[in-house]
Amino acid sequence: MPTVTNSPAEIAAARTLNLTRAFAAPRRLVFQLWTDPQHVARWWGPHGFTNPVCRLDARPGGAIRIDMRGPTARCIR
């Protein structure tokens, strides 16, 4: 029986999720709304939640941190 080996790149490719959505807005504006922390903090999360901490770096290898505060005032990191 042959041995199956998967490289890290093959494993990562198998776990990739691609989402597509069309917006009735200019591409530049949509990009800004997804990458500017001030904009993201206004729309991220369920209704009734706020985002007191919203930091993101959209560059390759960057990171995202959003702390959400719900109606009970509990902060979720």
Secondary structure, DSSP 8 states (H G I E B T S, - for coil): -------HHHHHHHT--------SS-HHHHHHHHH-HHHHHHH-SSTT-EEEEEEE--STT--EEEEEE-TT--EE-
